[in-house]
Amino acid sequence: LARQQHCSPVGLAMVMKPTPMKPPSKVIARNLEHAVEALKTGCVRRMDLRYRKIGDRGAECLSEILLANRSLEKLELDFNGISSGGAARIAEALTMNSTLTQLFLCNNFIDDEGAIHLASALETGCALNQLYLAGNCITNRGGQAILAALKKSGAVVDIDLSFQSVPDDCIQEIRAVLLANAQ
């Protein structure tokens, strides 16, 4: 109170001047539409869409935004009913996006076809350094595609393939390739 009495009118105006709201860098989206609106601002770095049941339609919508978005670094899409069709659309967008480094697709319905599309994105040199696919329907075929992509690209990516039907020997080979790529 005493400070306010000693402030000049100019000083008070500066203190009371409203500032525009800066969009948050992390958004926990209520639904797909909310996520789309937030991503269009170009300021969101982290988007949490877990448990929103966006399915393949939502994955397709997000993939279109990823083509132009240059701010999003982390996208969490766990438990959304995304199948290999949705994963394929996201993988296509990853090849054109230079900022998304973390992608969470755990506990969806992604099978070997989706893993093959994601492996193709890794092979082309997308920006991902973390790819989490735990709890999907990936078998040895998808694991082998990811392994081949990592060998070819030299990428160093933290990959989670737990709770799949990927054989242990394939998982061990992936680990060995990632260690070699890191050196």
Disulfide bonds with the S-S distance in Angstrom:
none
